């Protein structure tokens, strides 16, 4: 069968026969290997269950996985041979030495695996019950009842076995010490036939086996990135949990009964309709009752088993829906098949519901197609839905809500899927005629010394050496690959096959043997394997054991680098072995990682460098979750170094692969990947890491390079972000990274990625490679002497360019100047010197990076030092205008208009005049730039100006048209621009003065009125000219005409509205004609002296009084005295005293008040009181008090005597 799954993120599957070498032709080579793949290096391979030859009439009636052991029970039946039961392994192969359980006529009606033990209960159509307890025989259960077991389940911990039989009774059994089922009691409902069972929730205990999932608040993202690794230490711990033997039973009459541990049955629910299924919450005391028609009722359960309804919903379903498929799809999440191509998800606790709709690439679902069966893997978070036309769809859930679901796989089978069930890791599908196992498997790919091997399907690989590529077909389901210069080994977990690669065109198998292999490596003509039994063996290529290697504890990881073998054990011991001798010998001491690494739990992977001096490893913490770190053990120094990827300023990352260079023992590269985080996911890895916004913006994967040397630890050399097409890192071939990338959404290619420091040196020799690495290392540790010594013989400008780029990363501007000098890069030297004025070092480094073409590095440096102005310029110079505008809008607003203008210039040079006009408008330079830009296209310019409605541009266009002689269009645009002056001007030039007057009169536009007034003046129509000068507020001209024509009345009226200067001129003219008006105009213009002189001359008392009333202490003292003298002459002593007081002439003011009996009040007395420091203050105050006393104003007199310090007079008055 050709089973191909089309996958999105997370999982992909390959067509077993889809990759044909002929499809790619002779051009297929290492650089262009194209194969059908998905997003990450994980596959689903299909395995047909192998039970031997079956009759064509045989049908598979039942399949069932064990949930803790790799066993699959498969039942089939044929009219000729009857029923049979086979027990298979996780690859679908029959277990050896175990014959099938058979019956000549009866079929298997029910299968039930014990939750923990290797025990299977097989119920037959004739009423027989047989048990398999892990041995080669089946035990018949002795019972006197002649009833067929129709349905059976185990309690949560397996202490009880519950059955429904054909006599409508429910039996409770237990398993004795001999592995036999013993009947305890039977109960029979009072109404209806039993159709469904649900065990009550067991009491919570310590689930140690679940620690790896719970260690980070339930977050599985870190574990999901390590698809090839699961904790081995945790697998040896068991859960401690108390079993519950009480259960619920539903009948077809709509009744639900509760049966407690003692066998007492009671009815807890009635009249709900035809019950199709019961589902009990796996973490809380809630029961779901599924009634015909997809009526779902959710009940809480009290300690006595009684039900209290929480909520009831009726899900919309197709009228053609038959049967029921409702499963738990996570804690408190239900998945329901509703009779169409959707899966309805309902969360009873919150009431949320939504639909999952499957899509596939081959064709659209038919109108009659509907999902009929569902199966959920709690361990993997995968939901499988199968349709009535044979389509299988898989979704993955990671969190809560609709956005947490992602469709990861779909396939089309030839037959209808009758049953689907999940095991520990695999999915079994029963199509009646065939049973398939879909097994998740990490795609194997390996690179070694110019040889690349990529697995393309379950049994196929592509082998590339240089430009030559050959397809390698195997007879096994490949689960791993080992490689050296001449040999490639592939294994399935049970069989190992070894192939000779030279010559590549005629590869042949040189050895194939049985070996339960987990991991392997090839050294010369030997194969080193780690077996499933936890042993390391050195084998010949034909499988003969040459040596068994004893380690301190059970080994869990194995890797080979040249003749060095790195082994880690389950006890946390790390050791390097030497394979170059006749027998493998320990090369290093034993390293106890528990003491060397804080919070150590287990080694995930470990690999040695080329000379055996250092070991790089990744590890899990004590909670058995991957640590966001890489460790390096320096064997000579016996020191453990580490680098953590969990800094607060960076996103959290995990190392998923790592490789040493095969020639340079100091160079280590690792692939660091961040978890794929959903914005709405309510699960978090930690409060200070995964919640950071940087998580969503940072690249998914980066390649991080380290240099490790004695005494220096781990030196971070470089970090290179990978794009979305990146799949995986395979190794290093200096100066390249060997990676797998997606060339299209469904194809990948083996590719080389050049290291940054070797840009321009793709084909350099080994001496140059060594010089560059030595320079980089010496520069990193600050040893300039060694750095220059390493490159003293370098003459190539390309090498010096590469070294200058290293100075950017090493932050060595001093060394960069020397490199630029050797390059002859005078412009770069000048730019570096000009950048010395920048206060920030990062800004100076960015200037260097720009000269070397390192735009991305310069960008990051400007961001780091906060120089948004320079960052804006960088984006502009590199034509990243969207980023430039974003920076200008948010952080560099002082240059916002300049950025808009420059972008407009760029768009104009690109021919996008419309976009340029928009940018000029945002920069507010459009009034000049757009007419200049569009002057060669007058139609476009007129259209732009018309649509813009800009008065400035409308006026400019009108002037342009007027200049061209098109007065009609000019008039139109002058009107739209509200330029009435130009309209009046045009009317006057056309001798249409009357219309010009109408326009000026109606609009009142000052410029229009002024221009028209000038025309009238020239025409001798002076009164009209005065009128329009007045409308234009040109009072000077209007007053001038009035004076010339002797229009005193109009002159007076104009003067009142004119400014001070015009009022003074009018007043001067009116002095001889109308002195009273002249006085007022002088007064209004602020010329008080002239106003008073004129008023005195013509004895205009009212005018003097008006002026005097507005005088204050800030006015001219002479002016105050002049007014005071006038009032004395006119015998207005009170006003004279007031003005003298304002002028601070206290003595004459008090004297006049005394002599002329001017009545004093508090306000006037305060004005007449000298301020502190006045030389005659006391005498003046006493005189003022005497005056008040004479006026019988005793209160005021007392106050002034007191201020004068005359206590005698004060006491007398009191």
C-alpha positions, 0 to 999 in steps of 0.5 A: 500500500502506498500510504502518504500523509500530507503534513503541516507544522510538527509532523510529516509523512513520506510516501514509501514509493513516491521518491524515484531517482528518475524523477530528478534525473542526472542533475540530482546532487548534494546541493539539489537533493529534493524529497517530499517532506514537511516542516520538521524532521519527523515522519509517520511510517505505515506498517502492515500488521504481519500475522501470516497468510489470511484467507481473503474472506477474513475480516479484522473484528477488533484491535487493542493497544496495551497502554504501557507495553508495546503490545497490539492485540489483533482479532480476526474471523473468517467463515472457513477458519473461525476466530483468531487472536494474535499478539503483535509488537509495536511494528505489527509483527507477531510475537515469537513463540506465541501462537494465536488463540483460535476458535473453529467458529466463534469470533472475538467479541471483546478485548481488554488489556490490564492497565499495567500488567501484561495481561489480556482478557479475550472474550469469545462469541460462544461465551468463553473467556481466555487470559494471556499473562505474558507467557506462551499459553492462554488460560481458559477462565472457568465459569458456569454462566453461558453468556457472551461478554459483549463489553469489558473494561478494567478499573483504573489500576486493574484491581477489578474487571467489569463486564456486560454480558448477553444476559443483560447482567453486569459482572465484577471480577478480580484477578487472583495471584495465579492470573485467573479471573474470579467472579465477585458478583453480578448486578442486573438493572431494573430497566433496560439492557446495559449498554455503557460502563464508566469507572469512577475516578481513582483517588489521586496519588503521586504520578512520578512517571508524569513528572517530565510533563508536569515539571514546567507547569504542564508545558510540553513544548520543550519536550516536543522539540526533542522528538527522538528523546524521552526520559529514560530515568523516569521510565523506571519509576512507577505511579502510586495511585489508589484504585476505585472499583465503583462504576456507572452503568447506563441502559438503553432505556435511559437509566443510569445506575451507580454500583459501589465497591460492595456491589450495591446498585442504585438508580441515579438518573432516569428518563434521559433518552437512549444513552449511547455512552458514558465518559468519566472525567480523568481528573475530577469527579464529573460524569458525561452522559451521551444521549442519542442525537448528540445530547450531552449532559455533564454532571458533578458526582458527590461522594455517594455517587449521586449526580448533580446536573451542571450543564446540558447541550445539544450539538447540531449534527447531520440527520444521517448521523448514526452511532456515537463517537465522543472522546475526551481530547484533553483535561475537560475537553470533549471531541465529538463526531457530528456527522460531517467533516468537522469535529466539534470540540466542547469544554463543559467547564467553560461552555466554550465550543468550536469546530475543527475542519480538516483540509487535505491537498489532494482533493476536497471532501465529498458531500457524503463524507463524514468523520465517523470514528475518533481516537485521542492520544493523551500522551502525545496530545494527538486527535485522530479522526477517520471518515466513512470514505477512508480519510484519516486526519490527525490534529495536535493540541497544545493548550486551550481554545481553538488556536491550540489545535493544528492539523498535522496530518491527513491521508486517504485509505482505500477502505473505510476505517472501522476502528482507530486506537492509540498505543504508547507512541503509535496509531493502529487503524483497522480497515476490516481487511487490513490493520495498519500501524502508523508509527512516528519516527524522526527522519534519519539524516547524516553527514560525514566527510563529504558523504550525505545520507537522507532517509526518504521513506520507511525503507529508502535513503538517498546517498550523495557523495560530491555531485553523485547521488544514488537511491538506496533501497533496504528491506527493513523499516529504517529507524537509524543511520550510521556512516563513515567514509565507505560504509553506511549502516541502517537499522530498524530496531531489530535488524541491522544492514550494512552497505558498502558505498564504494563505488557509489553506483553499485552499492551492495549489502555486505552484512545483515543480521538481527540486533535490537539496536537503539544507536550505532556508529561505524569505526573502520570495519567495526560496528559499535551498537547500543542495544535495547538491553542496555549493552554496548557491543563491538560487532563485525560487519556481519554481526559477530560480537568482537567485544562487549564493553562494560560501563559504570551503569546502564548506557543510554547514549552512544556517539562516535567521533573518529576513533573516540566513543562517548558513552553516558549512563543512566547513573549520570556517568560520562566517559570517552573510549579509544577504539583505535586499539585491538580492543576498546579502552577507556580514554578518559576518567569517569565523570560524575555529572551529578556533581558537575552539573547543578540540577542534573537529571539525565544526559540527552546527547553527548559527543566528543571532539576530533582529538578527544580533549572535550565532550559537548553534551546536553542534559535534562534537569532533575525534573526530566525536562530539557535544560536550556543549555549546552555543556562542555567537559574539558577532559584535560582540565577536568572542568565543566563549562556551560552556556545557558540560553535563558538570559532575560534579554533573549528568548528561551532556547534549547539545544536540539543538535550539536557538532564538532568540526572534524578537523578543528577540535576547538570549533563547536556548533549547536542548533538552538531552537525556541519553543513554538509559543501561541499568543493565547496559550495559557500555559507558560514555561516560566513567568520571566521567560516565555511571557516575554515579547521577544519570544514571538519576534526572535527567529525559531532557530539559530546556529551558535558557534563556540570556540573552546580551548584549554584555560579559556572555557567556552567562547561564544564566537557567533550566532547565525539566525536561520530562516523559515526554510531551515530544517536541521543541522547535520554537521560542519565542513569548514567553512560551511555548516551542512544543513537541510532546508526546505526548497519548496513547502513540500521539498527539502534540499541538503545545503551548505551555509557559509560561516560569516567570518568566511564570507568571500573565502568559500574556496580557501585552503586549509592554511587560510581556514586555520589562520582565520580560526586562530585569529578569531580565537585570539581576538576573542581572548584579547591576545592581539600578538597571537592574533596578528601572528596568525595572519602575518602571512596573509596577503589576500584582500578577501581574507583581510575583509573577513578578518575586519568583519570579525573585528565587528563581532569582537568589538575591536576597532583598533584592529579593524583599522589595521585590517582596513589598511591592508584592504586598501579601504580608504573610504572605510578608514575615513568613515571610521575616523568620522565615527569617532565623534559618536559617544557610543561604542556600538555606534562606532562599530555600526559605522564599521559594519556598514563599510563592510556591508554588514547591514544586519549587524549594524542594525542590531548595534544601532538598536542596542545603543538606542541611536534611532536617528542613525538607525533611520538613516541606515534603513533609508540607505538600505532601502528598508523604507517600511522600517525607516518610517516605523522608526521615525514614527515611534522613536525618531519623530524629529526626522519624521518629515525628512524620512517621508520626503526622502522616501518620496524621492526614492519612489519618484526615482523608481517611477512611482509618482503616485506613491511619491506624491503621497509621501511628499504630502505627508512630509508637507513638501508637496506644494513644491515637489509635486508640481516639479515632479509632474510638470512634464505631465500636465494632465496628471498634475491638474488631476492631482491639484484638483483632487488635493483641494490645496488652496496653495496649489490651486492658486499656483495652477491658476497663476500657471494657467493665467500665464499661459493665457487660459483665463477661463481655467485660471478664473475657475481655479482662483475661485476654488482657491478663494483667491478673490484678490486675483479674481478682482485683479483679472476683472479689473484688467478686463475692465469689468470693474463692476463685477470686481466690486461685487466680488470684493463687496460680497467676500470682504476679502481685504486684499481684493478690496485694497486692490479695487480701492487703488483702482478707484483712486486711480479712476478719481472715484475717491469716496468709493476708494475710501469705502474699499480702503475701509473694507480692506482695513487700510485706514492709512490710505482712507484717512489720507484721502479724507484729509486730502478731500476734507471729509471730516466726518468720514475721517472721524469715523475712520479714526475710531477704528484705525490704529494709534498712528492713524489716530494721531495723524487724524487728531493733528488734522482735526486740531483746528477743525474739531479740537474736542475730537482731536483731544479724544483721538490723542487720548485714544492713541495714547498721546496724553500730553498732547491731549491735555495740552489741547484740552487746557488750551480750549479749556475742555474740562471733561476731556481733562477729567477723562484723561485724568481718570485713567492715569496711574502711578506708572504714568509720567509724573509731570503729566500727573502734576499738570492735571493736578494743577489744572484741577486746583485752578478749577477748584476741583480739590478732591481730584487734585488731591487724588492725582497728587497722591498718585504722584506721591506728592504727599505734602502738598496733597495733605496740605490741600486736603487740610486747607480745603477740607477734602473729606478723607476716607480709608482709601484716600488716606492709604494713598496719602500715607507715605511708604516705609523709609520716607524721610518725613513719614511720621510728620506727614502721618500726624498731619493726616491724622490731625486732618481726619480729627478735624473732620471728626473721623476718629477711627482714621485719626487713631489709625494714623496716630498709631502708624506715626508712633504718637501714643499720647494722641492715640490714647487720648482718642481711645 
